[in-house]
Amino acid sequence: MAKQKINSLALGYALAIVSAIVMLVLGIFGNLGIYMGAVNSMMQMHEFFSLSVLGIIGGIIEAAIVSFILGLLIGYLYNKLA
């Protein structure tokens, strides 16, 4: 049976999109006072994330970049080890 490979670029894009959406949702929820535990955790873990409009955009960009790079690395390592 042929070994399947992961498309590292597609995995990176998918993780970046999901992370950006999660940051946007957490920014909205934080401004509504919902899930403040998760919002506070994100503010501690992400340097640019805050509840202002620019903070939410900064968090989205930061999370997308980090997740994209992580997806590329995971896909690359999986393909090398598989």
Helices and strands as residue ranges (DSSP letters): H 8-32, H 36-45, H 53-81
